[in-house]
Amino acid sequence: MFRVIIANESDTKRLAYHYNPQFLVKKDSVSDEIQKLGDLRRQGLLTEEEFEQRKEKLLN
């Protein structure tokens, strides 16, 4: 086990990019995100209420 000490936001982004290059890729569109939430709902991983709350948050 090891600890990572992050001094600032720049370090955070650099570490995130190092371990996950997709981190800096443009975010999905709102409609893509809602579609993913719908998939999670259909899989039973989100309730209808959770889906609606998250969708509302994305739309506002």
Residue frames as qw, qx, qy, qz and C-alpha x, y, z in Angstrom:
[[0.000, 0.889, 0.458, 0.000, 0.00, 0.00, 0.00],
 [0.436, 0.022, 0.010, 0.900, 1.22, 3.50, -0.75],
 [0.035, 0.806, 0.403, -0.433, 0.03, 7.05, -0.31],
 [0.407, 0.462, 0.317, 0.721, -0.16, 9.72, -2.94],
 [0.173, -0.634, -0.298, 0.692, 0.16, 13.28, -1.75],
 [0.331, 0.644, 0.467, 0.508, -1.55, 15.73, -4.04],
 [0.310, -0.266, -0.188, 0.893, -0.37, 19.31, -3.63],
 [0.257, 0.404, 0.028, -0.878, -2.77, 21.03, -5.99],
 [0.738, 0.454, 0.304, -0.396, -5.40, 20.62, -8.69],
 [0.465, 0.682, -0.506, -0.252, -2.76, 20.43, -11.40],
 [0.095, -0.354, 0.924, -0.104, -1.25, 17.37, -9.69],
 [0.607, 0.207, 0.647, -0.412, -4.70, 15.79, -9.50],
 [0.698, 0.616, -0.024, -0.363, -5.25, 16.20, -13.25],
 [0.276, 0.631, -0.717, -0.107, -1.78, 14.95, -14.07],
 [0.289, -0.180, 0.915, -0.218, -2.30, 11.81, -11.95],
 [0.676, 0.380, 0.465, -0.427, -5.77, 11.23, -13.38],
 [0.606, 0.673, -0.289, -0.311, -4.42, 11.52, -16.92],
 [0.055, 0.525, -0.849, -0.001, -1.51, 9.21, -16.13],
 [0.314, -0.005, 0.921, -0.233, -3.79, 6.47, -14.85],
 [0.429, 0.564, 0.701, -0.082, -6.71, 7.15, -17.18],
 [0.220, -0.077, 0.375, 0.897, -5.98, 9.05, -20.42],
 [0.058, -0.573, -0.695, -0.431, -9.72, 9.24, -21.12],
 [0.277, -0.621, -0.467, 0.565, -9.99, 11.64, -18.16],
 [0.084, -0.488, 0.096, 0.863, -9.18, 14.63, -20.35],
 [0.087, 0.259, 0.760, 0.590, -11.41, 13.62, -23.26],
 [0.318, -0.177, -0.087, -0.927, -14.43, 15.84, -23.88],
 [0.362, 0.104, 0.767, -0.520, -17.41, 14.89, -21.73],
 [0.123, 0.377, 0.865, 0.306, -20.39, 13.16, -23.28],
 [0.226, -0.329, -0.232, -0.887, -23.32, 15.28, -24.32],
 [0.449, -0.108, 0.493, -0.738, -26.26, 15.62, -21.96],
 [0.842, 0.141, -0.145, -0.500, -28.32, 13.29, -24.15],
 [0.632, 0.292, -0.709, 0.113, -25.54, 10.65, -23.99],
 [0.007, -0.224, 0.736, -0.639, -25.46, 10.93, -20.21],
 [0.652, 0.007, 0.262, -0.711, -29.25, 10.58, -19.97],
 [0.821, 0.233, -0.437, -0.285, -29.07, 7.55, -22.24],
 [0.410, 0.271, -0.796, 0.355, -26.48, 5.97, -19.93],
 [0.312, -0.124, 0.582, -0.740, -28.69, 6.69, -16.93],
 [0.792, 0.116, -0.065, -0.595, -31.58, 5.02, -18.77],
 [0.695, 0.263, -0.669, -0.005, -29.44, 1.96, -19.36],
 [0.114, 0.208, -0.779, 0.580, -28.59, 1.81, -15.65],
 [0.561, -0.018, 0.323, -0.762, -32.30, 2.11, -14.80],
 [0.832, 0.189, -0.320, -0.413, -33.23, -0.71, -17.19],
 [0.570, 0.252, -0.747, 0.230, -30.51, -2.89, -15.63],
 [0.678, -0.614, -0.397, -0.069, -32.06, -2.25, -12.22],
 [0.609, -0.027, -0.311, 0.729, -29.04, -0.32, -10.96],
 [0.052, -0.048, 0.156, -0.985, -31.03, 2.91, -10.58],
 [0.183, 0.538, 0.763, -0.308, -34.56, 3.33, -9.32],
 [0.226, 0.724, 0.488, 0.432, -37.04, 5.41, -11.32],
 [0.281, -0.944, -0.143, 0.101, -36.71, 8.14, -8.67],
 [0.566, -0.516, 0.315, 0.560, -32.90, 8.13, -8.86],
 [0.481, 0.308, 0.552, 0.607, -33.07, 8.26, -12.65],
 [0.059, 0.871, 0.397, 0.282, -35.41, 11.25, -12.61],
 [0.419, -0.863, 0.012, 0.282, -33.30, 13.10, -10.01],
 [0.564, -0.323, 0.431, 0.626, -30.08, 12.62, -11.97],
 [0.377, 0.507, 0.562, 0.535, -31.74, 13.49, -15.26],
 [0.093, -0.950, -0.291, -0.069, -33.14, 16.69, -13.78],
 [0.499, -0.713, 0.188, 0.455, -29.69, 17.60, -12.46],
 [0.533, 0.009, 0.534, 0.657, -28.19, 17.14, -15.94],
 [0.218, 0.685, 0.543, 0.433, -30.88, 19.25, -17.56],
 [0.208, -0.961, -0.181, -0.006, -30.44, 22.19, -15.17]]
